[in-house]
Amino acid sequence: MDAIAYTKIQTAGVRAPLKVRKGHFATNHCHTNYYLDLTTLKSRVSEAHEIAQTLSTMYLYGTIVDTILCAEGTEVIGAYLAEELSKAGFLNTNAHKTIYVIQPEYNSNSQIIFRDNLKPMIQGKNVLILEGSISTGKSVNKIMEAVNYYGGTIAGISALFSAIDHINGIPVLAVFGRKDLPDYSYADYHDCPLCKKGIKLDALVNAFGISAI
């Protein structure tokens, strides 16, 4: 895989590029024609900080954010985002006037749960969901259902990349999107145009990375 060439995609106002590879890939929910390598954006301090700064400017002053729920390994970005929102004077209702940064836990049935020690950070809180990439929105929808079940309110949805603009009526604010990768596409396993053409999968991908087939 190291020999495979990746294309760097730039977007306005952000120096950190999105690295992509075109091909035929299977995610947990669909087949896509691009693999989005978010590794350094999520783990390299300088890039994670820049992504957080960009995301923070997308929210209007007056938005209340008590908790940032970080999915797909976005905790580093989430911590910087909490810092940026706090610095900008965004409101929260927490007793210590600071923003919680947590991650969802999945049980053996792939259901999202929050342990007793984390429940107070969801219940009655305004929760900002932070994702790596969003294609179909199914993963985010599951997180939204969990937040609502545990008594939280969705304050917003942020992502590094998103192919869709809204989920259940809530805008998705993303650094990269179709404006930067206009030919990005996804399809259900049973209706994948690449499969119908007999093109074999290049790799399996998820939030942890890529595994060649």
C-alpha positions as CSV (number, residue, x, y, z in Angstrom):
1,M,0.0,0.0,0.0
2,D,2.9,2.4,0.7
3,A,3.7,2.4,-3.1
4,I,0.2,3.6,-4.0
5,A,0.1,7.3,-4.9
6,Y,-2.3,9.5,-3.1
7,T,-3.7,12.8,-4.4
8,K,-3.7,15.8,-2.1
9,I,-6.9,17.9,-2.2
10,Q,-6.8,21.5,-1.0
11,T,-9.8,23.6,0.1
12,A,-10.0,27.3,0.5
13,G,-8.5,28.7,3.7
14,V,-7.0,25.4,4.9
15,R,-3.3,24.6,4.4
16,A,-3.7,21.0,5.5
17,P,-4.6,18.8,2.5
18,L,-7.0,15.9,2.3
19,K,-5.2,12.8,0.9
20,V,-7.3,10.6,-1.3
21,R,-7.0,7.5,-3.5
22,K,-9.4,6.7,-6.3
23,G,-10.6,3.1,-6.7
24,H,-13.3,0.8,-5.5
25,F,-13.7,0.5,-1.7
26,A,-16.1,-1.0,0.8
27,T,-17.1,0.8,4.0
28,N,-19.4,-0.5,6.7
29,H,-22.4,1.0,5.0
30,C,-21.6,1.4,1.3
31,H,-19.2,1.2,-1.6
32,T,-17.3,4.3,-2.6
33,N,-15.0,5.4,-5.4
34,Y,-12.5,7.1,-3.1
35,Y,-10.6,6.3,0.0
36,L,-10.1,9.3,2.2
37,D,-6.9,9.1,4.2
38,L,-7.7,11.3,7.3
39,T,-4.7,9.9,9.3
40,T,-2.6,13.0,9.6
41,L,-5.5,15.3,9.8
42,K,-6.7,13.4,12.9
43,S,-3.3,12.7,14.5
44,R,-0.7,15.3,13.5
45,V,-1.0,18.2,16.0
46,S,-0.5,21.0,13.5
47,E,-3.1,19.7,11.1
48,A,-5.6,18.7,13.8
49,H,-5.3,22.2,15.2
50,E,-5.9,23.8,11.9
51,I,-8.9,21.6,11.2
52,A,-10.3,22.6,14.6
53,Q,-9.8,26.3,13.9
54,T,-11.6,26.0,10.6
55,L,-14.5,24.1,12.1
56,S,-14.9,26.6,14.9
57,T,-15.4,29.5,12.4
58,M,-18.4,27.6,10.9
59,Y,-20.5,28.1,14.1
60,L,-22.4,31.2,14.9
61,Y,-21.7,32.9,18.2
62,G,-24.6,32.0,20.6
63,T,-24.4,28.3,19.8
64,I,-24.3,26.4,23.1
65,V,-21.9,23.5,23.2
66,D,-21.5,21.6,26.4
67,T,-20.0,18.4,25.0
68,I,-18.1,17.4,21.9
69,L,-18.7,13.7,21.0
70,C,-15.8,12.5,19.0
71,A,-16.4,9.6,16.6
72,E,-13.9,7.9,14.3
73,G,-10.8,8.8,16.2
74,T,-11.3,12.6,16.1
75,E,-10.4,13.2,19.8
76,V,-7.3,15.3,19.1
77,I,-9.4,17.6,16.8
78,G,-12.2,17.6,19.4
79,A,-9.9,18.8,22.1
80,Y,-8.6,21.6,19.9
81,L,-12.1,22.4,18.8
82,A,-13.2,22.7,22.5
83,E,-10.3,25.1,23.1
84,E,-11.2,27.2,20.0
85,L,-14.9,27.4,20.9
86,S,-14.0,28.4,24.5
87,K,-11.5,31.0,23.3
88,A,-14.2,32.5,21.0
89,G,-16.6,32.9,23.9
90,F,-19.1,30.2,22.9
91,L,-21.6,29.4,25.7
92,N,-22.0,26.3,27.7
93,T,-24.2,25.3,30.7
94,N,-21.5,23.2,32.5
95,A,-20.8,24.0,36.1
96,H,-17.1,24.6,35.5
97,K,-17.7,26.6,32.3
98,T,-15.7,24.3,30.1
99,I,-16.5,21.8,27.3
100,Y,-16.4,18.0,27.8
101,V,-14.7,16.0,25.1
102,I,-15.7,12.3,25.0
103,Q,-16.1,9.4,22.6
104,P,-18.9,6.9,22.0
105,E,-18.5,3.3,23.1
106,Y,-20.0,0.4,21.1
107,N,-21.1,-2.8,22.7
108,S,-21.0,-6.3,21.2
109,N,-24.2,-5.6,19.2
110,S,-22.7,-2.4,17.7
111,Q,-25.0,-0.3,19.9
112,I,-23.7,3.0,21.3
113,I,-23.6,3.2,25.1
114,F,-22.5,5.7,27.7
115,R,-21.2,4.5,31.0
116,D,-22.6,5.9,34.2
117,N,-19.6,8.2,34.6
118,L,-20.2,9.7,31.2
119,K,-24.0,10.0,31.3
120,P,-23.9,13.4,33.0
121,M,-21.9,14.7,30.0
122,I,-24.8,13.8,27.7
123,Q,-28.0,14.1,29.7
124,G,-29.3,17.6,29.6
125,K,-26.3,18.7,27.5
126,N,-25.9,20.4,24.1
127,V,-23.8,17.9,22.2
128,L,-21.8,18.6,19.1
129,I,-21.1,15.5,17.1
130,L,-17.6,15.4,15.4
131,E,-17.1,12.8,12.6
132,G,-14.2,11.9,10.4
133,S,-16.0,11.3,7.1
134,I,-19.7,11.1,6.3
135,S,-21.1,9.4,3.2
136,T,-24.5,8.0,3.9
137,G,-25.1,9.5,7.3
138,K,-26.0,6.1,8.8
139,S,-23.3,6.2,11.4
140,V,-24.1,9.7,12.5
141,N,-27.8,8.9,12.6
142,K,-27.0,6.1,15.1
143,I,-25.0,8.5,17.2
144,M,-27.9,11.0,17.1
145,E,-30.3,8.4,18.3
146,A,-28.0,7.5,21.2
147,V,-27.6,11.1,22.3
148,N,-31.4,11.6,22.2
149,Y,-31.9,8.3,24.1
150,Y,-29.5,9.5,26.9
151,G,-31.3,12.8,27.2
152,G,-28.9,15.1,25.2
153,T,-29.7,17.7,22.6
154,I,-27.9,17.8,19.2
155,A,-26.0,21.2,19.0
156,G,-24.6,20.5,15.6
157,I,-22.7,18.0,13.3
158,S,-19.2,18.6,12.2
159,A,-16.9,16.5,10.0
160,L,-13.6,16.6,8.2
161,F,-15.3,15.4,5.0
162,S,-19.0,15.1,4.2
163,A,-20.8,14.1,1.0
164,I,-24.1,15.2,2.4
165,D,-25.3,18.6,3.6
166,H,-28.0,17.6,6.2
167,I,-28.9,14.7,8.4
168,N,-32.4,14.6,9.9
169,G,-32.7,18.3,9.2
170,I,-29.5,19.3,10.9
171,P,-26.8,20.9,8.8
172,V,-23.5,19.1,8.4
173,L,-20.6,21.5,8.6
174,A,-17.5,20.0,7.0
175,V,-14.0,21.2,6.1
176,F,-14.0,19.2,2.8
177,G,-16.9,18.1,0.7
178,R,-18.2,17.6,-2.8
179,K,-17.0,21.1,-3.7
180,D,-13.5,19.8,-3.3
181,L,-14.1,16.2,-4.7
182,P,-17.0,16.6,-7.1
183,D,-16.8,13.1,-8.6
184,Y,-17.0,11.4,-5.1
185,S,-19.8,8.9,-5.1
186,Y,-21.1,6.1,-2.9
187,A,-23.7,3.4,-3.5
188,D,-25.4,0.6,-1.6
189,Y,-23.6,-2.8,-1.9
190,H,-26.5,-4.2,-4.0
191,D,-26.6,-1.3,-6.4
192,C,-22.9,-0.4,-6.8
193,P,-22.1,0.6,-10.4
194,L,-18.5,-0.5,-10.1
195,C,-19.6,-4.0,-9.0
196,K,-22.0,-4.1,-11.9
197,K,-19.1,-3.4,-14.2
198,G,-17.2,-6.3,-12.7
199,I,-14.6,-4.1,-11.1
200,K,-13.2,-5.8,-8.0
201,L,-12.8,-4.1,-4.6
202,D,-9.3,-2.6,-4.0
203,A,-9.7,-2.5,-0.2
204,L,-11.9,-2.5,2.9
205,V,-11.9,0.8,4.7
206,N,-13.1,2.1,8.1
207,A,-12.3,4.8,10.6
208,F,-9.0,3.0,11.5
209,G,-7.7,3.0,7.9
210,I,-7.4,0.7,4.9
211,S,-6.9,-3.0,4.3
212,A,-6.1,-4.2,0.8
213,I,-7.9,-7.2,-0.6
